[in-house]
Amino acid sequence: MPFLSDTDRDWETWGKTDAYYSVLSFPQFHKDVLDDSALKEFFRSGDMHVEHVLSVLRQRFQANFEPSRILDYGCGVGRLVIPFAKSSNRVTGVDISPTMLEKAAQNAAAQGTGNIDFLLASDLSSIAPESFDLIHSFIVFQHIYPSRGEAILWELLQKLKPGGLGAIHLTFHRDASLARRLVSSVRRRSMFAHRLVNVLQGKSWSEPAIHMNPYSLNRIFALLYKAGCGMIFTEFSHHGDFLGAMIYFEKTQPALL
């Protein structure tokens, strides 16, 4: 078992130490330089993403799509759940980190958004099946080990109503040299190697890792098929040396399993 397998602990650490940078890893979002201008930029990027997602769903699936209930998995500090709340009656923001959820609730209150429920990922099973018109997750699954991520995705799919829509982002391929892949592999398995690379990169020796994990699109499409999702549209993305895909889908029939 790799020493860095406890990603739940890592994300709680990020929530306590540098929450905004861990969501969007650009220099202006580091805690040491984060100011009002950067915060506005941070949340404006969320507005733009949500506008794009809803536009794609309306263009590709349902022209008059107006979701009543939305679930955003991996909501972090609320960058996306807050603009989603402006486009629906009720939103549920789910995250693995209690500290992230606290910050998200504070941000929602600061922006006058009161129609959001915040839920720990460990309590996801408390939500009844077929509760949401839209399930969404962006730049989150890439940080979850695929075996666990597939189980989470299957559970999310059970929360989607018949006729509901989804938008889930994940990575599927790393376009990197063998040397870079080897370094990443060693960092996963050795605390010393991880901390050494941190120091060489000018970071704090104790900074937790942000894992990137490629998924099998064959397995993801099989899950969508078994869950009754009969229509799919895909947009490709590129995060560093990882190739990703935003997969939009509609639940058109009952689950096959």
Secondary structure, DSSP 4 states (H G I P E B T S, - for coil): --GGG-HHHHHHHHHHH-HHHHHS--GGGSTTT--HHHHHHHHHHHHHHHHHHHHHHHHHT-TT---SEEEEET-TTTTTHHHHHTTSSEEEEEES-HHHHHHHHHHHHHTT---EEEEEGGGGGGSPTT-EEEEEE-S-GGGS-HHHHHHHHHHHHHTEEEEEEEEEEEEEEE---HHHHHHHHHHHH-HHHHHHHHHHTTS-TTPPP----B--HHHHHHHHHHTTEEEEEEEEEEETTEEEEEEEEEE-S----
